[in-house]
Structures are given as structure tokens and as C-alpha cells.
Amino acid sequence: MKHYVHKNQGTCSLQVEFDLDDQGKLHNVAFLSGCDGNLKAISKLIEGSDAKEVADRLLGNTCGYRPTSCADQLARGIMEAIAD
């Protein structure tokens, strides 16, 4: 299992950390700062899920007037990890 840290841009959350196992499954997703309850819920909902599938679903999600969101930033971090 490999650990990744993505520095978020344009969101209340400063960063997101997660582990990616050898089968491409997400584990231990944790956001630093942001909307605590919502971000904990996202983490619980995607635990053990296929990383590529999660990224495909969340990429492009926006928050209010912002062109990104914490979910979108997670998707971007996942895509970077997959490319690694």
C-alpha cells in the first residue's frame, strides 16, 4: 500500500491524504480542514472503492461559485497517484 498527499487548491480543505493498495483500491482517505462532517462522509463512502471509478465520478464537481471542490481535488489527487 502506498500513501499519497495532495495539496488542495481553491478549497477550504488544505489537503487530502489517502492510501492506494496494489489492486487500485482507496483506503484511509482524510482531509485537512474543510467541512468536517461532509468530508468524513465522503471518506467513509469511498473506503475500499476502486480509485479510478471514484476519480471518474468526482472529477469536475464544483462547490458554489468555485470551479473546484474538495471532491474534485480528491479526484485530481487520485489521478496523480494512478499516473505515479
RAGI-V828684 format. One record per residue. N is the residue number from 1. RES is the residue in one letter. BURIAL is b if it has 16 or more other C-alpha atoms within 10 Angstrom, else e. Layout:
N,RES,BURIAL / N,RES,BURIAL
//
This chain:
1,M,e / 2,K,e / 3,H,e / 4,Y,e / 5,V,b / 6,H,b / 7,K,e / 8,N,b / 9,Q,e / 10,G,e / 11,T,b / 12,C,e / 13,S,b / 14,L,b / 15,Q,b / 16,V,b / 17,E,b / 18,F,b / 19,D,b / 20,L,b / 21,D,e / 22,D,e / 23,Q,e / 24,G,b / 25,K,b / 26,L,b / 27,H,b / 28,N,e / 29,V,b / 30,A,b / 31,F,b / 32,L,e / 33,S,e / 34,G,e / 35,C,e / 36,D,e / 37,G,e / 38,N,e / 39,L,b / 40,K,e / 41,A,e / 42,I,e / 43,S,b / 44,K,e / 45,L,e / 46,I,b / 47,E,b / 48,G,b / 49,S,e / 50,D,b / 51,A,b / 52,K,e / 53,E,e / 54,V,b / 55,A,b / 56,D,e / 57,R,e / 58,L,b / 59,L,b / 60,G,b / 61,N,e / 62,T,b / 63,C,e / 64,G,e / 65,Y,e / 66,R,e / 67,P,e / 68,T,b / 69,S,b / 70,C,b / 71,A,b / 72,D,b / 73,Q,b / 74,L,b / 75,A,b / 76,R,b / 77,G,b / 78,I,b / 79,M,b / 80,E,e / 81,A,b / 82,I,e / 83,A,e / 84,D,e
//
